[in-house]
Amino acid sequence: MVPAINKTEAPGKVASTWTGSAREQAVQRMFTAIARFYDLNNSLLSFGLHHSWKRKAVSHIPAKPGTRALDLGAGTCDLAILLDTHLGRSGQVMAADLNEAMLRVGQQKVRGNHLAARISCLQMNAEHLTFPDQSFETVTAGFCVRNVGNLSQALSEICRVLKPGGRFVCLEFSRPVSPGFRKLYDWYSFRLLPWIGTVVARDGTGVYEYLPASIRNFPDQERFCRLLKEAGFQSVEYHNLTGGIVAIHVAVK
Ligand SMILES: C[S@@+](CC[C@H](N)C(=O)[O-])C[C@H]1O[C@@H](n2cnc3c(N)ncnc32)[C@H](O)[C@@H]1O
């Protein structure tokens, strides 16, 4: 069952457990297995770039007083914490994720930064958001939407919970622009990465194969713009980062 938002719940608590379809369960198993090492792996595999990508994503959000923001697929809460700093004391941030283990690591980080009273952690599926219509000025998603089972449904849900004029800022792997760079990137993703996974990390989760495959299967910059418009967003733009390895899509309801 989708966990409902409990208004009396203490901020910073993981709300409940989650079960679902076969794909969802596979994604769940993988993130549960890697949660403890996620931040370290993220920094190693992106050569630390994910920090600047996340800062850049947050810079696309207007820091208006009283902004209510939802970070979807919040995982270990990097973006949620950056959002909190960006929005200031009058802002309110909710960090939602499907996976309890990832959210627990995020929750620890939130507590470590003394933000437990300001950032609420909730277990929730992006495909079935339990928030009422028009709840947020901003929704962010960092490297999340690539993992959801039904992308169109998740985008419609994001649009639904945004207020008119609200912004969805989506940070996601995309398609490198230059053909030469794309070749190099493909070699890194499909050859070097799985080798690192097997030989160096002795990974048993399959994440090092899943990562490049999920990136390749995800819509490129232009196609993702079309999907956002189909989901109900009116104005959509994107900004490539690191040659298009990553793109930030900004979609306004
Ligand atoms: C690659 S991690 C990104 C974590 C964090 N946003 C970051 O940028 O470091 C993807 C996250 O999306 C979550 N996720 C996957 N499918 C989801 C869904 N359907 N609904 C909500 N979260 C989901 C995973 O549990 C995982 O924590």
PDBQT file of the ligand as one rigid body, heavy atoms in Angstrom, charges set to zero:
ROOT
HETATM    1  C1  LIG A 301      20.810   6.838  -8.284  1.00  0.00    +0.000 C 
HETATM    2  S1  LIG A 301      19.923   7.118  -6.815  1.00  0.00    +0.000 S 
HETATM    3  C2  LIG A 301      19.973   8.882  -6.680  1.00  0.00    +0.000 C 
HETATM    4  C3  LIG A 301      19.971   9.361  -5.264  1.00  0.00    +0.000 C 
HETATM    5  C4  LIG A 301      20.115  10.861  -5.084  1.00  0.00    +0.000 C 
HETATM    6  N1  LIG A 301      18.997  11.591  -5.648  1.00  0.00    +0.000 N 
HETATM    7  C5  LIG A 301      21.391  11.369  -5.691  1.00  0.00    +0.000 C 
HETATM    8  O1  LIG A 301      21.317  12.159  -6.644  1.00  0.00    +0.000 OA
HETATM    9  O2  LIG A 301      22.464  10.994  -5.225  1.00  0.00    +0.000 OA
HETATM   10  C6  LIG A 301      18.278   6.831  -7.354  1.00  0.00    +0.000 C 
HETATM   11  C7  LIG A 301      17.260   6.830  -6.239  1.00  0.00    +0.000 C 
HETATM   12  O3  LIG A 301      15.959   6.769  -6.809  1.00  0.00    +0.000 OA
HETATM   13  C8  LIG A 301      15.164   5.925  -6.001  1.00  0.00    +0.000 C 
HETATM   14  N2  LIG A 301      14.036   5.426  -6.789  1.00  0.00    +0.000 N 
HETATM   15  C9  LIG A 301      14.053   4.497  -7.761  1.00  0.00    +0.000 A 
HETATM   16  N3  LIG A 301      12.816   4.279  -8.232  1.00  0.00    +0.000 NA
HETATM   17  C10 LIG A 301      11.994   5.105  -7.528  1.00  0.00    +0.000 A 
HETATM   18  C11 LIG A 301      10.593   5.343  -7.527  1.00  0.00    +0.000 A 
HETATM   19  N4  LIG A 301       9.785   4.693  -8.365  1.00  0.00    +0.000 N 
HETATM   20  N5  LIG A 301      10.102   6.233  -6.667  1.00  0.00    +0.000 NA
HETATM   21  C12 LIG A 301      10.907   6.890  -5.796  1.00  0.00    +0.000 A 
HETATM   22  N6  LIG A 301      12.239   6.703  -5.739  1.00  0.00    +0.000 NA
HETATM   23  C13 LIG A 301      12.779   5.831  -6.601  1.00  0.00    +0.000 A 
HETATM   24  C14 LIG A 301      16.114   4.828  -5.553  1.00  0.00    +0.000 C 
HETATM   25  O4  LIG A 301      15.634   4.150  -4.427  1.00  0.00    +0.000 OA
HETATM   26  C15 LIG A 301      17.384   5.613  -5.305  1.00  0.00    +0.000 C 
HETATM   27  O5  LIG A 301      17.493   6.049  -3.985  1.00  0.00    +0.000 OA
ENDROOT
TORSDOF 0
